[in-house]
Amino acid sequence: MNTVRIKFQKTGLSIFFSHLDLQKVMQRALKISGLPVWYSKGFNPHIYMTFTLPLSLGHESLCESFDFRLEEEMTEQQILKAMEGTLPDGIILTAAGAPDYDASQIKYALYRIKMYGEKDRLMQCVSHFEESDEIIVTKQSKKKTTDINIKSEIKDLKVTEESDDSLTFTALFPAGTTYNLNPALLLEYFGEKFGVDTNGCDVLRVNLMDENLEILQ
Amino acid sequence: MIDNKFKSILLSVQKPARYTGGEPGCVYKDKDNVDVRFAFCFPDTYEIGMSHLGMKILYDELNKQDYIWCERCFAPWTDMMAKMKENNIPLYTLESKTPLKEMDIVGFTLMYELSYTNVLAMLDLAGIPFYAKDRDESYPLIIAGGPCTCNAEPVADFFDIMALGEGEFLDVEICRVYNECKKQGLSKLETLKALSKIQGVYVPSFYDIKYKENKTIESVTPLYDAPVIVNKNIVKDFANLPFPTDTVVPMAGAVHNRAMVEVLRGCIRGCRFCQAGFIYRPFRERDKDLLNSGARDLCKNTGYEEVSLTSLSTSDHSKLEDLLDDMLPWTQQEKVNIALPSLRVDNFSESLIEKTTKIRKSGLTLAPEAGTQRLRDIINKNVTEEEIEKTAKIAFEGGYTHIKLYFMMGLPGETMEDIKGIVDTAQKIIDIFWSMPNRPKGKPEVSISVATFIPKPFTPFQFFGQNDGQLIKEKQAYLLECAKTNKRIKVSYNNPEESLLEAVLARGDRKLAPAILQAYQSGAMFDSWYECFNFDAWMKAFADNGIVPEFYANRFRPYDEINPWDHINYGVTKKFLIEDYERSLKAITSKPCNKQCYSCGANKLLGRACFEYSKN
């Protein structure tokens, strides 16, 4: 029995289903693939799957992954071949192999975010972010709502592209198994303050990094 | 395909994956290389529609033809519907995101009467006029299929044609003839005339209906050589009929998200309340080897962990045990659970329960339907008290602690004694649990779900007047009173107002169309969803259009009255229905079809006897 990590992209139409749905999609895909997947031995046998870091509904990603176990040794090529045609539109597998890092190493995620609207208003968002000492947003969890200052948490916000009706920036957001900051919080803040269409933004998770800002891959 | 504005809309509504398509198993074709584009519309949410086996079958059947591209469309939930209206987004198909208006044929499946307003909502959202008479050649042909078409007279004016009976071959034939007419550049009227020659095609506008002063039907006159009686279409060789082994697998929560295999069609039981039991006659079963290999392929292609052997009464398949024996080795190896959703109390066996619970244990539901033997005899639910008790015992021995029981109230000949009998039946099951030395751990729970009986066309009870709302409320109150002493019995029942509406629509006529349209326009939609049900809108629409609901729902219909569905033939004759109703009045049961033939008439569709009676 050996653990395999499959890396994949979640793009296009596939951004509209949730993390929970994604788990079922992957479980069915593994089943269709015919791979010798290891099942838990309990009363209710199931495929043992761990997703590295959940992705919000509506966000695209180039760096998703999940782990499962195989009963036999198989090559990357064999695994990817078996998985062909088993997945919904927009889910693209990029690699399969032994897990190369532990989820607990993840500390940051690099996001590329494209906002649409009037140029001035979009520029205002960025300059407001840069000039403010603190940006307070309300974070809701199942149990409580807390006000947090996200200004100090978001690093390296850089504008990478501008046009008449859009603005693209990249930034590092805290991510990982212990603490996560959803970039949607920043976009909602921009939405409230400057009327940016939060849901219309393109949010792309580009890669994951450890505490030294080394890319995990 | 999905621009930024649309994406923003999708991310602002609940469960957006319902509106995007892209599931594994979707069929894509080049629109320039097909002749007929067909939108298969299910007038309810994605979750309900994607659980529907009929849609999977017809999607597969139509897409097998190179010249047809069948795509799916569902009713958007109210939040999405509002957003689409606000942003002028017309209703579109999921595969290619084409507006329905640009399709050749838009087919709705009518599974239940309370989805009629959703049909109107979907036409509205597509920018297609409601009434067939207001649509010229520039609009798609709007057609209906599904069980309700056995009497969809209340919505007949909205449809160009209705496809009666089984759709496998019928829908393809409709597309073929339509395509020929289209190539010849025929008018809509000429196209409808050509289509009306197909067995199973009913063109409502080809029938002129006259009413008497007392509002009943005076006469039904066919026009343009349309058949006087329209026969439903059936598949004669069902035994060898292939079924889809690769289907669209929804990503987001379909209600029944599992592989489904139809083991048989029709039903031998003849329960007098059950419309499906009569309109799907004659009984035909699929070959067991075809079922086994098809089920295996289906699981392999879809990745489902559960395969459901569906039908009206799966345990009536003559080779069911053999089939399960054949399926067990591979299902166990591939960790697929077998579900038998419609077992009968009278042939539920220990070996069946053992075979179906090998992998995972699912819930157990039994349907005694009535609380006393006398009433069960009236409705011809040939299940005895001993059988119910025996089944409960087997279930408890098999480790179940929770049993769900289905009943009805408002049945013909019902008294308060029968209502009490419902609770007594549940109580007896609980007593059995406690009396068993080898009972499972924990406490037993029996849920009784009591639906209000709705008389339906083509059943022996089609003549019977539904209990009025007041009487149903009294019966429901009495039921609760009886059940309150035992907290291990959980009672649920449905809203009598909803049942009244369903009863009106089920046996309604064409005079209802304007009222249905008005109800929709004043806010009625998703009528089968309790959070949306708007009884006041319906009552006002009925009143404004001179409709008296009691005329349709609560009145006994004399045998010689012309019913709105009398010019339609689903196999069973009115003569048989009258005879069987008479038997019910005397609490005389009928035997299952395979034991004795009562000449219901359905075998004429088959052109031979349904069973080899010499074997008995």
HADDOCK unambig.tbl for C-alpha pairs under 7 A between the chains (distance, minus, plus):
assign (segid A and resid 13 and name CA) (segid B and resid 20 and name CA) 6.52 0.50 0.50
assign (segid A and resid 13 and name CA) (segid B and resid 22 and name CA) 6.56 0.50 0.50
assign (segid A and resid 16 and name CA) (segid B and resid 16 and name CA) 5.65 0.50 0.50
assign (segid A and resid 16 and name CA) (segid B and resid 17 and name CA) 4.95 0.50 0.50
assign (segid A and resid 17 and name CA) (segid B and resid 17 and name CA) 5.20 0.50 0.50
assign (segid A and resid 17 and name CA) (segid B and resid 252 and name CA) 6.70 0.50 0.50
assign (segid A and resid 21 and name CA) (segid B and resid 251 and name CA) 5.93 0.50 0.50
assign (segid A and resid 21 and name CA) (segid B and resid 252 and name CA) 5.75 0.50 0.50
assign (segid A and resid 25 and name CA) (segid B and resid 251 and name CA) 6.23 0.50 0.50
assign (segid A and resid 28 and name CA) (segid B and resid 303 and name CA) 4.38 0.50 0.50
assign (segid A and resid 28 and name CA) (segid B and resid 304 and name CA) 6.26 0.50 0.50
assign (segid A and resid 29 and name CA) (segid B and resid 303 and name CA) 6.34 0.50 0.50
assign (segid A and resid 31 and name CA) (segid B and resid 303 and name CA) 4.96 0.50 0.50
assign (segid A and resid 32 and name CA) (segid B and resid 300 and name CA) 5.52 0.50 0.50
assign (segid A and resid 32 and name CA) (segid B and resid 301 and name CA) 5.83 0.50 0.50
assign (segid A and resid 32 and name CA) (segid B and resid 302 and name CA) 6.37 0.50 0.50
assign (segid A and resid 32 and name CA) (segid B and resid 303 and name CA) 4.70 0.50 0.50
assign (segid A and resid 44 and name CA) (segid B and resid 360 and name CA) 6.22 0.50 0.50
assign (segid A and resid 58 and name CA) (segid B and resid 11 and name CA) 6.55 0.50 0.50
assign (segid A and resid 86 and name CA) (segid B and resid 24 and name CA) 6.64 0.50 0.50
assign (segid A and resid 87 and name CA) (segid B and resid 24 and name CA) 5.86 0.50 0.50
assign (segid A and resid 88 and name CA) (segid B and resid 22 and name CA) 5.75 0.50 0.50
assign (segid A and resid 88 and name CA) (segid B and resid 23 and name CA) 4.86 0.50 0.50
assign (segid A and resid 88 and name CA) (segid B and resid 24 and name CA) 4.75 0.50 0.50
assign (segid A and resid 89 and name CA) (segid B and resid 22 and name CA) 5.07 0.50 0.50
assign (segid A and resid 89 and name CA) (segid B and resid 23 and name CA) 6.70 0.50 0.50
assign (segid A and resid 199 and name CA) (segid B and resid 8 and name CA) 4.48 0.50 0.50
assign (segid A and resid 199 and name CA) (segid B and resid 11 and name CA) 5.76 0.50 0.50
assign (segid A and resid 199 and name CA) (segid B and resid 12 and name CA) 6.79 0.50 0.50
assign (segid A and resid 200 and name CA) (segid B and resid 4 and name CA) 5.45 0.50 0.50
assign (segid A and resid 200 and name CA) (segid B and resid 5 and name CA) 6.28 0.50 0.50
assign (segid A and resid 200 and name CA) (segid B and resid 7 and name CA) 6.00 0.50 0.50
assign (segid A and resid 200 and name CA) (segid B and resid 8 and name CA) 4.15 0.50 0.50
